[in-house]
Amino acid sequence: MTNKQQRMIFINLPVKDLKASMAFYQALGFDNNPQYTDNTAACMVWSDSIHVMLLTQDKWRSFTSKPIADSNCSEVMLALTCNSQIEVDTMLGRVANKGGTTDVMPPRDLGFMYSRSLSDADGHIWELFWMNPAAQCG
């Protein structure tokens, strides 16, 4: 295996209300990076390698001519790892009153994995999950 430079992912999401979306993601545990934030975009940091760019719909339209999907559509589900089942539940509790919807799908407890889902006010679906690293699948 070759030695690769640390890779990062920047997830870009169109949002209707930038300030409300920032509050939602901060409640979820993201930090704001003001270096890449202005009145059209906000960089929300989950870890050194995972960032979410919240873009106003006008800003989003400068990147693509495709229409913005409404909240009745689903294109992707983004998943974030948590350190425990308790952290999964705690994170969902923090965003319950921040404009999103918790438990979009029923919670799943497979013994070795526990997950719950949510969507933000713009309908972007996230899954929060914990996996037991010692468990063997299959």
C-alpha positions as CSV (number, residue, x, y, z in Angstrom):
1,M,0.0,0.0,0.0
2,T,1.4,3.4,-0.9
3,N,1.8,6.2,1.6
4,K,-0.8,8.8,0.8
5,Q,-1.2,12.3,2.1
6,Q,-4.1,12.6,4.6
7,R,-7.3,13.0,2.6
8,M,-10.2,15.1,3.5
9,I,-13.8,15.2,2.5
10,F,-15.9,18.4,2.1
11,I,-19.6,17.6,1.9
12,N,-21.4,20.5,0.3
13,L,-25.1,20.9,1.1
14,P,-27.6,23.6,-0.1
15,V,-29.6,25.2,2.7
16,K,-32.5,27.6,2.9
17,D,-31.5,29.3,6.1
18,L,-27.8,29.5,6.7
19,K,-27.9,30.7,10.3
20,A,-30.5,28.1,11.4
21,S,-28.5,25.4,9.6
22,M,-25.3,26.5,11.4
23,A,-27.1,26.2,14.8
24,F,-28.4,22.8,13.9
25,Y,-25.0,21.5,13.0
26,Q,-23.4,23.1,16.0
27,A,-26.0,21.3,18.2
28,L,-25.0,18.1,16.5
29,G,-21.4,18.7,17.6
30,F,-19.8,20.4,14.6
31,D,-17.6,23.4,15.1
32,N,-17.7,26.4,12.7
33,N,-14.5,27.4,10.9
34,P,-14.9,31.2,10.4
35,Q,-12.0,31.2,7.9
36,Y,-14.3,29.7,5.3
37,T,-17.6,31.2,6.5
38,D,-19.4,34.3,5.2
39,N,-23.0,35.3,4.5
40,T,-23.3,32.7,1.7
41,A,-21.5,29.7,3.1
42,A,-20.4,28.1,6.4
43,C,-17.7,25.6,7.0
44,M,-18.7,23.2,9.7
45,V,-16.0,20.9,11.1
46,W,-16.7,17.3,12.4
47,S,-13.0,16.2,12.5
48,D,-9.6,17.1,10.9
49,S,-10.7,15.2,7.8
50,I,-14.5,15.7,7.6
51,H,-16.1,19.1,6.9
52,V,-19.6,20.1,5.8
53,M,-20.0,23.2,3.7
54,L,-23.4,24.7,4.2
55,L,-24.2,26.8,1.1
56,T,-27.1,29.2,0.6
57,Q,-29.2,28.1,-2.4
58,D,-27.9,31.1,-4.4
59,K,-24.3,30.1,-3.7
60,W,-25.2,26.4,-4.5
61,R,-26.5,27.5,-7.9
62,S,-23.1,29.0,-8.8
63,F,-21.6,25.4,-8.7
64,T,-24.3,23.5,-10.7
65,S,-27.2,24.2,-13.1
66,K,-29.1,21.1,-11.8
67,P,-32.2,21.9,-9.7
68,I,-31.9,21.6,-5.9
69,A,-33.8,18.6,-4.7
70,D,-36.7,19.3,-2.4
71,S,-37.0,17.7,1.0
72,N,-39.3,14.9,-0.5
73,C,-36.3,13.5,-2.5
74,S,-33.5,11.4,-1.2
75,E,-30.1,11.1,-2.9
76,V,-27.6,10.1,-0.2
77,M,-27.5,9.3,3.5
78,L,-24.4,10.6,5.3
79,A,-23.2,8.6,8.2
80,L,-21.1,9.7,11.2
81,T,-19.5,7.3,13.7
82,C,-20.0,7.9,17.4
83,N,-18.0,6.5,20.3
84,S,-20.9,4.8,22.0
85,Q,-24.6,4.2,21.9
86,I,-25.0,6.9,24.6
87,E,-23.3,9.4,22.3
88,V,-25.7,8.5,19.4
89,D,-28.7,9.1,21.7
90,T,-27.2,12.3,23.2
91,M,-26.5,13.8,19.8
92,L,-30.0,13.2,18.6
93,G,-31.3,14.8,21.8
94,R,-29.3,17.9,21.2
95,V,-30.8,18.5,17.7
96,A,-34.4,17.6,18.5
97,N,-35.5,21.2,18.8
98,K,-33.2,22.7,16.1
99,G,-35.5,22.4,13.0
100,G,-34.7,18.8,11.9
101,T,-36.5,15.5,12.3
102,T,-35.1,12.8,14.5
103,D,-35.5,9.0,13.9
104,V,-36.3,9.4,10.2
105,M,-36.0,5.6,10.2
106,P,-36.6,3.4,13.3
107,P,-33.5,3.0,15.5
108,R,-31.6,-0.1,14.8
109,D,-29.8,-2.2,17.4
110,L,-28.0,-5.2,15.9
111,G,-25.9,-5.9,19.0
112,F,-22.6,-5.1,17.3
113,M,-24.0,-1.9,15.8
114,Y,-26.5,0.7,17.0
115,S,-27.8,3.5,14.8
116,R,-30.4,6.3,14.6
117,S,-31.1,8.7,11.8
118,L,-32.1,12.4,11.5
119,S,-32.6,15.0,8.8
120,D,-31.9,18.6,9.0
121,A,-34.4,21.3,8.0
122,D,-33.5,20.9,4.4
123,G,-34.1,17.2,4.3
124,H,-30.4,16.1,4.3
125,I,-30.4,12.6,6.0
126,W,-27.7,11.7,8.5
127,E,-27.2,8.4,10.3
128,L,-25.4,8.4,13.6
129,F,-23.9,5.0,14.5
130,W,-21.7,3.1,16.9
131,M,-20.1,-0.2,16.0
132,N,-18.3,-2.5,18.4
133,P,-14.9,-2.9,16.9
134,A,-14.4,-6.3,18.6
135,A,-17.5,-7.8,17.0
136,Q,-17.3,-9.9,14.0
137,C,-19.9,-9.6,11.2
138,G,-21.4,-12.5,9.4
